[in-house]
Amino acid sequence: MSYSHELQTALLAVQRATLLTQHVFHNNAKGTLSKDDRSPVTVGDFGAQALIISALRYNFPKDEIVGEEEASSLRDNASLADQIFALVKESKLKDSAAEDQLGGPLKDQNAMLAAIDEGKSAGGNKGRIWALDPVDGTKGFLRGGQYAVCLALVVDGDVKVGVLGCPNLPVDDAAPISAEVGGDGKGVLFGAVQGEGASSRPLTDGGLAPSKQIAMKEVRDITQATFCESVEAGHSSHGDQAEIAKRLGITEESVRMDSQAKYGSIARGAGDLYLRLPVRKDYEEKIWDHAAGDLIVREAGGEVTDAEGKRLDFGVGRTLKRNKGVVAAPKGVHETVLKVVKEVLGGK
C-alpha cells in the first residue's frame, strides 16, 4: 500500500506547525503551564497540536490520534486561549495549494480547542493511529535549545510514516552534530515511509522543498563514534552512558541534545549512536517521543531496539510499556553497543 498522501500531509502539517513554534521560540513570553507529570507546556505545544490535528482530521477523518496535550487548562484560561488562537490564525503556509491540502485555517477558537482534544486515542495494535508530539523537547524549547515537531502514523502497531521538523538543526546533512542553535541555514524536515528510505529537506514557509535521501554513517572504528544523549538527567542515565562509552573506548565527549532531533542527527550521519537509558524501573516512554525517529533511523540504515535488544513496540497503548530504554546505532555496530549496554545495566 502506498502512503504518499499520508507522507505529503504529514510533512506539510509539521512544516506549518513549525511556523508557529518558531514564532513562540523567538518570543520570551512563552506562556508556560505545568502538567500533571510536572513537565512544562507552552503555547507552542497547544498551537502546534491544534494545527496538525486539524490537518489530519481534514485528510483522514476516521483515523485515531494519540496527542500529548489536551485543552482543559485552556478552557479555564481565556486569555491564554486567546493568545494561542491568535498565533494559530497567523500560522499559514505561503503556498496556497499546500495550505488548501491541509484544510485551511481553523475557523474559530472553539474549533481550535476541539482539535487539541482530538488527541485522546488510547493507542493499540489495531487500525490507523497517528502519534503526535507538537513540541518534543519542551525544556530545550524553553531554554533556547533543540526541539522537534514529531508526527508518525502507526498502522496495526507498526510505524508506517514518520516526520520530524527540527527548526534549529542545520540544513546541511554533513554538518557535525552539535547542540548549538543559531545562525543562518537552520531548519530541517525529515521524513520516512516504511520500506522507502528516509529523506531530509530544508524547512520553508510555503510548499515542500526538494528532498534528498539520507543514510547513517558507517562506523568502522567504534572508538571514533559520536554519542548523543538527552540533556535532562531525568530522561536518561548520564552515568551509565559514560561507563558504556568508556568500555567501548569512546573518548570524545557526548553531545547532549533535547528531543528527537537526536534521531534525525544520527539518521543523516551527523552523529553515530543514541542511547536513552532507563532511570527508573517504573518509567514508561511515550510512543510520541520515539515513533517518528525510530522509523527514520531504521529507514536510513540503522537499528533501533530497547536496552534488552527488543524492537520498540508501538502497539500496546500510549506508552512503550514492553520496552526499557533505547539503543539506536548503525547496523554494523548495534550488536557491539547493545552487548556493552547489557553488561553495564545488568551489573547494577
URLINWO-V870686 format. One record per pair of residues at least 6 apart in sequence whose ideal C-beta (glycine too) atoms are under 8 Angstrom apart, sorted by the first residue. I is the first residue (numbers start at 1). GAP is how many residues later the second one is. Records with the same first field share a line. If there is no record, write none. Layout:
I = GAP + GAP
This chain:
3 = 150 + 157 + 158 + 190 + 191
4 = 189
5 = 54
6 = 54 + 147 + 154 + 155 + 187
7 = 154 + 156 + 184 + 186
8 = 93 + 200
9 = 46 + 47 + 50 + 51 + 92 + 93
10 = 141 + 143 + 151 + 153 + 181
11 = 152 + 178 + 180 + 197
12 = 43 + 81 + 86 + 89 + 90 + 195 + 196
13 = 38 + 39 + 42 + 43 + 89 + 138
14 = 38 + 135 + 136 + 137 + 149 + 150 + 151 + 175
15 = 78 + 150 + 174 + 188 + 189 + 193
16 = 35 + 36 + 39 + 75 + 76 + 77 + 82 + 83 + 86
17 = 30 + 31 + 34 + 35 + 74 + 117 + 132 + 148
18 = 30 + 131 + 147 + 149 + 169 + 185
19 = 72 + 73 + 74 + 186
20 = 24 + 27 + 28 + 31 + 67 + 68 + 70 + 71
21 = 23 + 26 + 27 + 113 + 114 + 120 + 126 + 128 + 146
22 = 145 + 165
23 = 64 + 67 + 68
24 = 6 + 18 + 19 + 20 + 23 + 63
25 = 19 + 116 + 119 + 122 + 142 + 143
30 = 12 + 13 + 14 + 111 + 112
31 = 11 + 12 + 49 + 52 + 53
32 = 8 + 9 + 10 + 110
33 = 7 + 8 + 9 + 40 + 47
34 = 6 + 7
35 = 6
39 = 99 + 100
40 = 98 + 99 + 102
41 = 28 + 32 + 97
42 = 93 + 96 + 99 + 100
43 = 37 + 40 + 41 + 44
44 = 90 + 91 + 97
45 = 23 + 24 + 89 + 90 + 93
46 = 23 + 25 + 28 + 38 + 70 + 88
47 = 37 + 40 + 41 + 44 + 87
48 = 86 + 87 + 101
49 = 18 + 19 + 20 + 66 + 67 + 70 + 83 + 85
50 = 34 + 38 + 56 + 62 + 63 + 65 + 66
51 = 37 + 40 + 55
52 = 80 + 82 + 97 + 99
53 = 12 + 14 + 62 + 63 + 65 + 66 + 79
54 = 48 + 49 + 52 + 57 + 58 + 61
55 = 47 + 48
56 = 7 + 9 + 74
57 = 46 + 58 + 61
58 = 44 + 45
59 = 42 + 43 + 44
60 = 68 + 70
62 = 66
63 = 64 + 65 + 66 + 67 + 90
64 = 57 + 59 + 63 + 64 + 65 + 66
65 = 53 + 54 + 55 + 56 + 64 + 65 + 67
66 = 53 + 55 + 56 + 57 + 63 + 64 + 65 + 66 + 221 + 222 + 252
67 = 49 + 51 + 52 + 53 + 65 + 67 + 221
68 = 51 + 64 + 65 + 66 + 218 + 220
69 = 47 + 50 + 65
70 = 46 + 47 + 49 + 50
71 = 42 + 43 + 45 + 46
73 = 7
74 = 6 + 7 + 10 + 39 + 42
75 = 6 + 38
81 = 28 + 31 + 32
82 = 27
84 = 28
85 = 21 + 23 + 24 + 27
88 = 17 + 18 + 24
89 = 16 + 17
92 = 7 + 13
93 = 6 + 9 + 112 + 113 + 114
94 = 111 + 112
95 = 111 + 112
97 = 110
98 = 108 + 109 + 110
99 = 6
106 = 6 + 9
119 = 13
121 = 8 + 197
122 = 195 + 196
123 = 6 + 8 + 31 + 164 + 191 + 192 + 193 + 194 + 195
124 = 33 + 191 + 192 + 193
125 = 31 + 32 + 190 + 191
126 = 30 + 31
127 = 28 + 29
128 = 25 + 26 + 27
129 = 24 + 25 + 26
130 = 21 + 22 + 23 + 24
131 = 19 + 20 + 21 + 22 + 23 + 156 + 157 + 160 + 161 + 183
132 = 18 + 19 + 156
133 = 15 + 16 + 17 + 18 + 127 + 153 + 155 + 156
134 = 15
135 = 6 + 12 + 13 + 14
136 = 11 + 12 + 13 + 14 + 122 + 123 + 124 + 152 + 153
137 = 8 + 9 + 10 + 11 + 121 + 122 + 123 + 124
138 = 9
139 = 92 + 93 + 119
140 = 6 + 7 + 91 + 117 + 118 + 119
141 = 6 + 117
144 = 37
145 = 23 + 34 + 36 + 86 + 112 + 113
146 = 20 + 22 + 23 + 33 + 35 + 111 + 112 + 113 + 115
147 = 19 + 20 + 21 + 111 + 112 + 114
148 = 16 + 17 + 18 + 111 + 112 + 113 + 116
149 = 15 + 16 + 18
150 = 13 + 14 + 15 + 109 + 110 + 138 + 139 + 141 + 142 + 143
151 = 11 + 12 + 141
152 = 7 + 9 + 10 + 11 + 136 + 139 + 140 + 143
153 = 6 + 7 + 8 + 9
154 = 6 + 133 + 137 + 160 + 161
156 = 159
157 = 156 + 157 + 158 + 159
158 = 36 + 156 + 157
159 = 35 + 132 + 133 + 135 + 136 + 155
160 = 33 + 34 + 135
161 = 30 + 31 + 32 + 33 + 134
162 = 28 + 29 + 30 + 129 + 130 + 131 + 132 + 133 + 134 + 137
163 = 26 + 27 + 28 + 29 + 129
164 = 25 + 26 + 27 + 96 + 97 + 99 + 100 + 128 + 129 + 132
165 = 22 + 23 + 24 + 25 + 38
166 = 21 + 22 + 23 + 24 + 93 + 94 + 95 + 98
167 = 19 + 20 + 36
168 = 13 + 14 + 18 + 19 + 93
169 = 17 + 18 + 19 + 92 + 95 + 96
170 = 15 + 16 + 18
171 = 14 + 15 + 16 + 17 + 31
172 = 13
173 = 27 + 39 + 41 + 95 + 96 + 97
174 = 95 + 96
175 = 95
176 = 94
177 = 49 + 51 + 78 + 80 + 88 + 89 + 93 + 94
178 = 77
179 = 52 + 76 + 77 + 78
187 = 15 + 16
188 = 12 + 13 + 14 + 15 + 76
189 = 11 + 12 + 13 + 14 + 19 + 20
190 = 8 + 9 + 10 + 24 + 74 + 77 + 78 + 102 + 106
191 = 7 + 8 + 9 + 10 + 20 + 105
192 = 6 + 7 + 100 + 103 + 104 + 107 + 108
193 = 106
194 = 101 + 105
195 = 104
196 = 103
197 = 16 + 102 + 103
198 = 15 + 16 + 17 + 69 + 97 + 98 + 99 + 101 + 102
199 = 12 + 13 + 14 + 15
200 = 11 + 12 + 14 + 64 + 68
201 = 7 + 8 + 9 + 10 + 11
202 = 7
203 = 6
214 = 53 + 54 + 55 + 86
215 = 52 + 53 + 54 + 85 + 86
216 = 50 + 51 + 52 + 53 + 56 + 81 + 84 + 85 + 86 + 114
217 = 52 + 55 + 113
218 = 112 + 114
219 = 6 + 53 + 110 + 111 + 113 + 114
222 = 26 + 27 + 28 + 111 + 114 + 115
223 = 25 + 26 + 27 + 28
224 = 26 + 28
225 = 23 + 25 + 27 + 47 + 48 + 108
226 = 26 + 28 + 29 + 45 + 46 + 47
227 = 14 + 18 + 23 + 25 + 27 + 28 + 44 + 45 + 46 + 47 + 48
228 = 26 + 27 + 28 + 29 + 34 + 37 + 38 + 43 + 45 + 46
229 = 7 + 9 + 12 + 25 + 26 + 27 + 28 + 33 + 45 + 46 + 47
230 = 6 + 26 + 27 + 28 + 32 + 46
231 = 25 + 26 + 27
232 = 26
233 = 46
234 = 45
235 = 41 + 44
236 = 39 + 40 + 41 + 43
237 = 40 + 41 + 42
240 = 37 + 104 + 105 + 108
241 = 13 + 34 + 36
242 = 12
243 = 101
244 = 31 + 33 + 93 + 96 + 97 + 100
245 = 6 + 9
247 = 93 + 96 + 97
248 = 88 + 89 + 92
255 = 16
257 = 8
260 = 29 + 30 + 32 + 33
262 = 9 + 12 + 31
263 = 11 + 27 + 29 + 30 + 31 + 33 + 34 + 65
264 = 29 + 32
265 = 6
266 = 6 + 7 + 8 + 31 + 36 + 62 + 63
267 = 26 + 29 + 30 + 32 + 33 + 35
268 = 32
272 = 57 + 58 + 61
273 = 55 + 56 + 60 + 64
274 = 23 + 52 + 53 + 54 + 55
275 = 50 + 51 + 52 + 53 + 62 + 66
276 = 9 + 49 + 50
277 = 30 + 48 + 64 + 68
278 = 29 + 46 + 47 + 67
281 = 43
284 = 35 + 36 + 37
285 = 34 + 35 + 38 + 41
286 = 32 + 33 + 34
287 = 27 + 30 + 31 + 32 + 33
290 = 22 + 24 + 30 + 36
291 = 23
293 = 35
294 = 10 + 18 + 20 + 34
297 = 6 + 7 + 31
298 = 6
301 = 29 + 30
302 = 26 + 27 + 28 + 29 + 32
303 = 25 + 26 + 27 + 28 + 31
304 = 7 + 8 + 22 + 23 + 24
305 = 6 + 7 + 21 + 22 + 29 + 33
306 = 6 + 14 + 17 + 18 + 19 + 20 + 21
307 = 17 + 18 + 19 + 20 + 31 + 34 + 35 + 38
308 = 15 + 16 + 17 + 34
309 = 18 + 29 + 33
310 = 12 + 13
312 = 8 + 11 + 14
313 = 7 + 9 + 10
314 = 6
316 = 6
325 = 16 + 20
327 = 7 + 10 + 11 + 14
329 = 8 + 9
